[in-house]
Amino acid sequence: MHIVFDTGAFLAGLQLSLDRVYTTQEVIEEIRDKVSRFNLEVSISSGKVIVMKPSITSRRKLDKILLKDLNERKLSQTDRSVIALAMDLYPAMVFTDDLSVQNVLKYLGIKYSSIRVNSTVTSVYKFKYICKNCKREFNVLYSECPICGGEIIKVVNNT
């Protein structure tokens, strides 16, 4: 099984205790503190950390799943890259504390583990968007309600 790291796993220094982990360039770019950056560079130099680019096929498949099946539009490019890489390396285990990432991984049947957070996603959640003022529901996230100009919030779609 391939081990894939999100940013939090590197910040916790977990790569130092494993033989080989995989990640993406987007994750590498998020690591800025000196100690974590030094440990990461040593791990890359020694071959313990392999930086890979997810395939275009996995990225496209993930984008379709996020929009069509989960109605999830807020994942960062870094989060998307980690999930797509895990899809490429399946079977994989992703180390992440990001509950939105865990939700998608669970939906995809990819294993994951929290790093510092004691809770993990136990059910797959789909989302919808609702105007706080007029209560209209949308499948697309708007910056403001196109009907009344109110604030749009993201909520779990129980239907």
C-alpha positions as CSV (number, residue, x, y, z in Angstrom):
1,M,0.0,0.0,0.0
2,H,1.3,3.5,-0.9
3,I,1.4,6.2,1.7
4,V,0.3,9.6,0.5
5,F,0.9,12.8,2.6
6,D,-1.1,16.0,2.9
7,T,0.6,19.0,4.3
8,G,-0.3,18.3,7.9
9,A,1.6,15.0,7.9
10,F,4.9,16.8,6.9
11,L,4.3,19.5,9.5
12,A,4.0,16.7,12.1
13,G,7.3,15.2,10.9
14,L,5.7,11.8,10.1
15,Q,7.9,11.2,7.1
16,L,10.9,10.7,9.4
17,S,9.3,7.5,10.7
18,L,8.3,5.9,7.4
19,D,10.4,4.3,4.7
20,R,8.7,5.9,1.7
21,V,5.8,8.4,1.2
22,Y,4.3,10.1,-1.8
23,T,3.1,13.6,-2.2
24,T,2.6,16.4,-4.8
25,Q,4.4,19.6,-5.6
26,E,1.4,21.6,-4.4
27,V,1.9,20.1,-0.9
28,I,5.6,20.8,-1.0
29,E,4.9,24.4,-1.8
30,E,2.7,24.8,1.3
31,I,5.5,23.8,3.7
32,R,7.1,27.0,4.8
33,D,8.4,26.7,8.4
34,K,12.1,26.2,8.6
35,V,12.2,22.9,10.6
36,S,9.5,21.2,8.5
37,R,11.1,22.4,5.3
38,F,14.6,21.2,6.3
39,N,13.2,17.8,7.3
40,L,11.3,17.6,4.1
41,E,14.3,18.4,2.0
42,V,16.4,15.8,3.7
43,S,13.7,13.2,3.2
44,I,13.4,14.1,-0.5
45,S,17.2,13.9,-0.9
46,S,17.3,10.5,0.8
47,G,14.5,9.1,-1.4
48,K,12.1,8.7,1.5
49,V,9.7,11.3,0.0
50,I,8.7,10.9,-3.7
51,V,7.1,14.0,-5.3
52,M,4.7,13.0,-8.1
53,K,2.3,14.8,-10.4
54,P,-1.2,13.2,-10.5
55,S,-2.4,12.0,-13.9
56,I,-4.7,14.2,-15.9
57,T,-7.1,11.2,-16.0
58,S,-7.4,11.1,-12.2
59,R,-7.7,14.9,-12.0
60,R,-10.6,14.9,-14.5
61,K,-12.3,11.9,-12.9
62,L,-12.0,13.6,-9.5
63,D,-13.4,16.9,-10.8
64,K,-16.5,15.1,-12.2
65,I,-17.1,13.3,-9.0
66,L,-16.7,16.4,-6.9
67,L,-19.2,18.3,-9.0
68,K,-21.7,15.6,-10.0
69,D,-21.7,13.2,-7.0
70,L,-20.6,15.2,-4.0
71,N,-21.4,18.8,-5.0
72,E,-18.1,19.8,-3.4
73,R,-16.6,22.9,-4.9
74,K,-14.4,24.3,-2.2
75,L,-11.4,21.9,-2.2
76,S,-8.1,23.6,-2.8
77,Q,-5.9,22.6,-5.7
78,T,-3.5,21.1,-3.1
79,D,-6.3,18.9,-1.7
80,R,-7.4,17.9,-5.2
81,S,-3.8,16.9,-6.1
82,V,-3.5,14.7,-3.0
83,I,-6.7,12.9,-3.7
84,A,-5.9,12.5,-7.4
85,L,-2.5,11.1,-6.5
86,A,-4.1,8.6,-4.1
87,M,-6.4,7.5,-7.0
88,D,-3.3,7.0,-9.2
89,L,-1.5,5.0,-6.5
90,Y,-4.4,2.9,-5.4
91,P,-4.3,1.0,-3.0
92,A,-3.2,4.0,-0.9
93,M,-3.5,5.4,2.6
94,V,-3.7,9.2,2.9
95,F,-2.6,11.0,6.0
96,T,-4.7,14.1,6.4
97,D,-6.6,16.0,9.1
98,D,-8.8,17.7,6.5
99,L,-12.3,16.5,6.9
100,S,-13.4,17.5,3.4
101,V,-10.6,15.5,2.0
102,Q,-11.5,12.5,4.2
103,N,-15.1,12.8,3.0
104,V,-14.0,12.5,-0.6
105,L,-11.6,9.7,0.1
106,K,-14.3,7.7,1.9
107,Y,-16.6,8.2,-1.1
108,L,-13.8,6.8,-3.3
109,G,-13.0,3.9,-1.1
110,I,-9.5,5.1,-0.3
111,K,-8.1,4.6,3.2
112,Y,-7.1,7.6,5.3
113,S,-5.9,8.4,8.7
114,S,-5.9,11.6,10.8
115,I,-2.7,13.0,12.0
116,R,-3.5,15.2,15.0
117,V,-7.3,15.3,15.0
118,N,-9.0,12.6,17.0
119,S,-12.0,12.4,14.7
120,T,-12.4,11.1,11.2
121,V,-15.2,11.2,8.7
122,T,-17.5,8.2,9.2
123,S,-20.1,8.9,6.5
124,V,-20.0,10.4,3.1
125,Y,-21.7,13.8,2.9
126,K,-23.2,15.6,-0.1
127,F,-23.8,19.3,0.0
128,K,-26.2,22.0,-1.2
129,Y,-26.1,25.7,-0.9
130,I,-28.9,27.8,0.8
131,C,-29.5,31.5,1.0
132,K,-29.7,32.6,4.6
133,N,-32.3,35.3,3.7
134,C,-34.8,33.8,1.3
135,K,-33.9,30.1,2.0
136,R,-33.7,29.2,-1.7
137,E,-31.5,26.2,-2.5
138,F,-28.8,26.0,-5.1
139,N,-26.6,23.3,-6.5
140,V,-23.9,25.8,-7.3
141,L,-22.1,28.1,-4.9
142,Y,-22.7,31.8,-5.6
143,S,-20.8,34.6,-3.9
144,E,-24.3,36.0,-3.0
145,C,-27.9,34.9,-3.6
146,P,-28.9,35.8,-7.2
147,I,-32.5,36.3,-6.0
148,C,-32.1,38.6,-2.9
149,G,-28.4,39.3,-2.6
150,G,-28.2,37.4,0.7
151,E,-25.3,35.3,2.1
152,I,-25.1,31.7,0.7
153,I,-24.1,28.9,3.2
154,K,-23.0,25.4,2.5
155,V,-25.1,22.7,4.3
156,V,-25.2,18.9,4.3
157,N,-27.8,17.6,1.8
158,N,-29.8,14.9,3.6
159,T,-31.9,14.0,0.6
